[in-house]
Amino acid sequence: MDVTEGLETYLVGGAVRDQLLGRRVRERDYVVIGSTAEEMLRRGFLQVGKDFPVFLHPRTKDEYALARTERKTAPGYHGFMVHADPDVTLEQDLLRRDLTINALALDGDGRVIDPYGGLADLQARILRHVSPAFAEDPVRILRLARFAARYADLDFGIAEETLGLMRAMVAAGEVDALVPERVWQEMARALLEDRPSRFFEVLRDCGALARLLPELDRLWGVAQPRKWHPEIDTGVHVMLVLDMAARLSAELEVRFAALCHDLGKGTTPPEILPRHHGHEERGLGLLAEVCDRFKIPNRCRELAHITAGYHGLVHKVEELRSATILDLLERTDAIRRPERFAQMLTACEADYRGRTGYAQRAYPQAEILRALLAAVTALDVGAIAREAAEPRLIPERIRAARIAAIKATRRQAR
């Protein structure tokens, strides 16, 4: 006998939404009506967490949560009182959810329960809050923005009243109560969507981006030379770069590097615009502030750092002296960490192709640098060191050999 036999259970949330949209269902969550924690444990369910009555099915590991209501008790997203009771109805449980498209349930016979208009909003491609309680949890702003990115290919829009509520939440300071790690969790998930730019555009539209990531928000309205950037606006450019990075790589590190590669352009002195001399160096300090604030994982921080600092040199590799190319390889630690260097080249390609009219252009710079790195790493530095007359001459001899290898490879390519 299955442990669910005799329980009143409903499939809820994302599984119902994605099933109705014809999308792959990633995980299945159920709500249980009329039961208690004691009964769930007696049946063999495994309780997870202490604050919420959520249980895992002992075999499938699907989540089963007791129907519950929530009441706001303090600012931020931690200040909630949860009430789980056998008397809580399915409609009451669905009412506490964020969006109407997430407030759908499916019974055991496959019938859809839709008390708040989620089916109509799915068909109309609208993201709409279920109730005014949406305003009690600022994480819901991030979740809505993430859903907008996830379903960007379906052109989901945001209901005007929901966007107005989000703006009011920002004005009331609710977003300021968000814990940085929680923001990064949602941001990282959004970066892995097919069109991550939508996440940041929604946050900007409601005013949350200026509070959470002002280093990015200030890029909109900053001009760039039309010759190299037909889109002109730096914020627009960065969103094009981010979406191009999503096309080129599924890796979070590459996408985060693309997002942060031009932060320095937001602090360019107005008198030198639309040029951005020195923006790479200025951007490194801003990037460090972002990474510290959100406690960004080192693998993302490091790749973003070298991409922000050296993408300009990568673009101009054909114009550089061979010694400068070696400096680039050494400063990015490409010889010891070729995989990370390859990620940087992908982020640089996204930067180049993330411009109006550039999406289909070739990026030979990446192939050139891959070939030059291969030539450098193919050298037998041990043999070079043994041939040095004195130990103090070893670094000089190795550097000379590496520059010679770069020159020889460049001549062969001509």
C-alpha positions, 0 to 999 in steps of 0.5 A: 500500500502506498503511503498516500492511500486515503490522503486527500492530495493535489499536485500543485504549483510549478508542475501543474503550470509547466504541464499545462504549458507543455513544458518539462516538469522539473519536480512534483510538489503536492499539498495534503488537505485534512491531515496532521504532521503526526499522521504523515510521520506515522505513514512513513513520510520524512519531515524536512525542515522545522518551520514548515510542515513539509514531508518527503515521500519515502520512495519517490522523494516528492514533496508533500506539504500540509495545507497552510496559511501564512500571516505577515509578522515582521518586515522582510521575508522571514517575518511570517507566522505559518498556520497548518491545520486539518481545517485549512482548505485547498483554496486557502492554501492556494491563496497564499501563493505568489502568482495566479499561474502558480495557484493551480492544482490538479486532483487525482482524476486530472481535473484542474482546480483554478480558484484565482484565474490562473488558467486564463492568465496562462492563456493570456501570457500574464504574470499576475499576483494572487492577492495583496499578500504578494506585497508581504514577501519581497522575494516574490519580486525576484521570483516573478522576474525569474519567471519572466526570464524563464518564459520569455519565449512565450512573451509573458507580460506583467499585469499592470496592477502587479507591476504597480504593487512591485513598485510600491514594495520597492518604495516602501523599502521591502527590497532593502530587507532582502538577504544578499545570499537570497538575492544571489540565489534567485539571480543565479537561477535567472542567469541560467534561463534562456533569456536572462536579460528579462530578469534584470529588465523586470527588476529595473522596471519596478525600481528594484535593480537600482536598490539591489544592483546599482552598478548595473542599473546606472549603465542605462542611458550611458552612451557608447561610440556608435561606430562600435556600438550601434545600440549606443546605450550601454545598458542595452548592450550589456543585456544583448551580451548577456543573452548572447552568452546564454546562447554560447554557454550554459555555464553560470560563470560565463553568464555572470562574467558577461553581466559584469564586464562593463560596470566601469562604463557607469562611472565614466566622466561625462566630459569624455563620453561617449568614449570610456577610457579606463573603464576596465580598471574602474570596473574591477573595483565595482565588480569586487563590491558586487561580489562581496555584497552577494558573496558570489562564488569564487569561480564566478568572481575570478572569471568575471574579474579577468573578463572585466579587466582584459576583454579590451585586449582580447578584442585587439589581439591582432594588433598587440605585440607578441610580448603583450600577448604573453603578458595577457596569457600570464596575467589571466593565468591561462597557462595553468588554467586553460579551461578558465581562459576558454571561458573568458574567451567565450565571454569576450565573444559574447561581448563582441557579438552582443551588439546590434547587427553583430550577432552573426559575425565571426570572432576570430580573436578567440581562435587566434588566442587558443592557437597561441596558448597551445604554442606556449603550453607545448614548450618544454620549460623543463628543458629550457630551464636545464639549458640555462647557464644560471638559475637566475636566468631561467625566468628570462629564458622561459619568457623569451622562448614563449615570445618566440613561440607566439611570434612563430605561430603568428607568422605561420597563420599569415 
